Structures are given as structure tokens and as C-alpha cells.
Amino acid sequence: MEKKENKKLIPPSSLKEEDEKHKLILRQMETLGKIGHWEVDFVKQTLHWSEGVFYILEMDPSAMPVDLEKGFLSVHPDDRERAVKHMQDVLETGIKYDLECRLITTTGKIIFVHSLADVIRGEKNEPLQIVGIFQDITEQREAYQNLLLKELRLSTILKSEPECVKVVSPEGILIEMNPAGLQMIEADHPEEALGQKVENLVFPEDLVFYQSLHKNALQGIQSSARFRIIGLKGTKRWMESTAVPLTNQLGEITSVLSVTRDISEKVSAEENLIRIKKNQEALINGTSDLIWSLDSNYRLIAANQAFLDVMGFLLGVVAKEGDSVLILNQGEAFYEKWKGYYERGLSGETFKTYERFLSPITGKEEHREVFFNPIRNTNQEITGLACFSKDITDLMLKRMELVSSERRYRALVENGVDVIAILSAEGFAKYVSPSITKVLGYSEKEAMEMNLFDFLHPDDVPKIKERLEEVITLPEGNSLPSHNFRVKHQNGSWRWMESTITNLMDDESIGGIVDNFHDVTERVVQITAIQTQNEKLKAIAWTQSHVVRNPLAKLMGIVDLIKTGTLSPTEERKSLDHLIESAKELDEIIQDIVLKSQRVIVP
């Protein structure tokens, strides 16, 4: 039975009957849009490509007809299986043919195409033909990929950007914010911040600055502002933000983009700098020292109030910046001297001078050190001079007092009866006062070359060693009690010295044990003689006390007997006679004691 012809089929040959004008238009459309159409006849197992397909695949249109196998071979190997599978799914399940894949041209170039097709089916729903088109979307795909790369790059930059980058709606609602911004406002998750009003984070006192910034951006004006914020966890920060408008394709402002950075440290540093500057100004203007600077034309650049007061007094008018520092009305000598100083400084010399003069303001004598330092620019060119005049009047007065005091001290040391020596812990002399010659006969040079133990009495050596070891254990400035010892005089005699030693080992100006000693030989001899006399007197008193006791005991016994009243007149008379005899005996003993004590004479 002969099959009935399906009137829905569109034979490829029908294109040849179309008007040449339509062919030309179709060809131009395909070329312009980089489009080609194709047909597959499943009944005849044929494949038809339009000229646009050949051009896309860089093939010669005369290569028609092509078969199905060759058509699939033009698909990129990595996409071929997916293309076959998609064709099968379209034919078997009836889904729409919609495929993006890569093709390989005859020159080996890889292109991306997007293909759409419709399936023509028979009465039994069997596929008879599939007619479709595809478009070369390589440029679009590359543009899309480039856009993705740019977006990825921009996203990476924003994520790594240390400053806060945010997008805010015209109503002030936070739309987007990078991680650095979230960290600044102390948001642990984007959800804590996105959708919230930015104004809620701004210090109430600074809200006007933020609002002005946002308003300017919505009007198309780029601007910057400083304001403080309070983070979600309470941290206060100073922020500096620059805002610009964001527009859509029609140029309408849809939101505000701003870049904000934390300037808390900068503000703190600025405030500290302002404090320092104010303190410096207070210090500079609160001192009697004169501070000023001048340019290469001798014009005053800057000065503290003390200098302006002096300069104004000399000029007779109020001094100000820009005035010449060369003053003519104080005489030619004054003018030439200071001009010479300034010329030396402007020539590159750094130096100081000493000035002694009567103050024109107070009329009192002043002493000053004046310092001159060239001012150089970044090219090391001298552009001016910085000057500093330091008041050293008090210092000079104290120095003169010190010189006078030193002279008095030296006179006392050189002419005094005490010897002052500075010793090391081993007894070596680091200094000996000139009075050593008066006390022990040695010259200063001889004493400096000797050790303490060289002229110390052998019996006193152990004790002196012990004292030197003990004194260095005392705190600085503390002394041991005075002690007597014997030293050999230059003439060979032994002299007694009374010494007090002080620990000044750690004193930078002394660095040793200070020994103050003087001659006490006569006193020691006198004390020794007195002690000897006392011993003799003790011996006499002890001996005579026994002799005195005998007559004294008789006297006391006779008196006690008479007091009883039991004696006869004769016995009482005899007792009185014994009493007189004992008294005479006692008187003789006393006279003997006096004579013996008179024989003990102090030398």
C-alpha cells in the first residue's frame, strides 16, 4: 500500500524556488547576526546547512551536502556526547531543543554556539525532521566571561579592601557592605547590618555631616565628610567617608556608593599634635629665653613673645613678623655685631656666642648664650636662620659663687689641721690634701706614692684593714665611728691620729673612701698620764683605807661605850683619853695620804 505523503514536510529543494531577493536578505541576516540554519531529515538521513553555517565553521559552501556524521564531528569532543544525548532526549521525550556547545572550525578555532530547533513529527508522533538555527555567541560568551572575571576581580578587591565600601539606598538603607566595613561596625554577619539605616550608627552630634554627605551624592555631587560612629558592640570610631552617586542605564541615581576609612588613630594623632603645639607655644611664650627665626633678607619669620617684647623695646614700636631684625637705633657697633652673627649663620655656620650686657628693659646685668642654626630646604639650600638666646644669668652667678666657694674650701683644706685623703679599698691614695706636710712631714707627692699600710704601726694594721672592709659595706655617704691609730712621722716618730672614714665609692666625683684624720698625740699622752695618775691614786686609796679603818673603828667603839652611861667617872676619863689618841692617829694617817698624793704629778 503506498504511503500517503505528509504535507507538513518542507523539502530542502523548496529554497531554490524562493526569490533571489529573499535569499540575499536571508544571507545578509545570517552574516550580520552570525546565524546559520540547519535541517535534519530522519527519513532520508540527510543534513542540510545554510551558507551561514558554512561561514561560521569556516567551510566552503560548495562542500554540500554534508552527512550527519560530519555534522557531529564539528562538535567539540568534550561537548559531543552531551549534544548527542540532548538530541536523543528531544526526539524521545519531546523536550525543546535548546543547546549551547562548542564547535571546531576547519582552522581549528573553537567557537561557542547557541542552537534552537523544532521537531516535525508524523501521525504516530515519530520524528520526521528537525529544523533549527544556531548563532555564533563566542563574542557574547567571551564578553560574559570577561564580565564575570571583572566581577570576580572586583568582588575580590572589595573583599580584600581594608576600607569600608558600602552601597546605600536613597532612603539611607544599607544595601551592600564589604567585610572590612562589617568589621568596622562590629557586625559578625551581613544580616546584622544589611537592611538597617546607616544613620543609626552615627553619633547624634555628627549626624548632620553624614546627612549632608548622603544628600550631596543623591544630587550627583561627590563630597567627603568626617563623623563618628558607634559600632554594634559599642566601640566608638572616627570615620572619613567619600560618597558618589550610582546610576542606572538611564542615568538615574539609584543609590549611593561610599568608601569609608577608620581615622580614629589619625584624629587621635591630630588632637595630640594640637595639644603638643599648644603646649609648645605655652612653653615657648612662657620662657624668658628668646626664640626667633629670619629669612635670608634678615626679615623676621617667627618669634616668641619674649623676643618680640625685646625687639619692640629696642625699635620703640610693636615688633611683628616681616620686620627687619637689624636694628639701627642702638648704635653702629650693635648693628655690625649682630649683622655679622646673622651673616655667619646664613653662610652655613652653626655656632654660639656669649653676650654680657645691661638689659634695656630691666637695667640689670644679663648673661646669655646665643645659638645660631641655618635653616635648609629639601635641596639643602639655606633659606633662613633659627636663633635661640638662653638666659644664663643665674647660672653665671652660681658659677661665680661656686668659684668663690671653691677658693675658700681650697684655702681651708690647704691650711687646715685636718688631713683629707681619698683611699682605695686596698689603702692606696687617690688624693691627699696639702696639710699632710704639716701633720706628718711628707710632701703630697710622697704621700701619693705610699700605701696607708706603709707608715701604719704594725699593731694597728689588723684593725685598720677591718675598718676598710667594713666601711665599703655601708650605704653611700655613711661613716664609721672615729678611731685612733698610730702612723710614722717623716722624722721617724710615731704619732697618734684620730680618723673618721666615709664610704663614697659610688660617688662619681669621689670614687673612694674619704679619710679625715688629725694629730691627737698630745691628747692621747695626757689622757694616758691621767689614767696612770688615777691608777696610782686608786692604789694609795686602797692601801690607806685599811690603815684608816683601825683608828676609826676605835673611835666608833669608844663613842658607843660612853653613850651607854654605864662607865664610872674614872673609866669614862680613860675612855676620853683613848678617844683623843685615836683621833691624833687618824689625823696623822690623813696627813700621810695627802703627802703621798702630792707626789703623783701629771706630766
Secondary structure, DSSP 8 states (H G I E B T S, - for coil): ------TT---GGGGGGS-HHHHHHHHHHHHHHTEEEEEEETTTTEEEE-HHHHHHTT--GGG--B-HHHHHHTB-HHHHHHHHHHHHHHHHH---EEEEEEEE-TTS-EEEEEEEEEEEE-TTS-EEEEEEEEEE-HHHHHHHHHHHHHHHHHHHHHHH-SSEEEEE-TTSBEEEE-HHHHHHTT-SSGGGTTTSBGGGGB-GGGHHHHHHHHHHHHTT--EEEEEEEE-TTS-EEEEEEEEEEEE-TTS-EEEEEEEEEE-HHHHHHHHHHHHHHHHHHHHHHTSSSEEEEEETTSBEEEE-HHHHHHHHHHHTS---TTSBS--STT-HHHHHHHHHHHHHHHTT--EEEEEEEE-TTT-SEEEEEEEEEEEE-TT--EEEEEEEEEE-HHHHHHHHHHHHHHHHHHHHHHHSSSEEEEE-TTSBEEEE-TTHHHHHS--HHHHHHSBGGGSB-GGGHHHHHHHHHHHTTS-TT-B---EEEEEE-TTS-EEEEEEEEEEETT-TTT-EEEEEEEE-HHHHHHHHHHHHHHHHHHHHHHHHHHHHHHHHHHHHHHHHHHHTT---HHHHHHHHHHHHHHHHHHHHHHHHHHHHHHT----
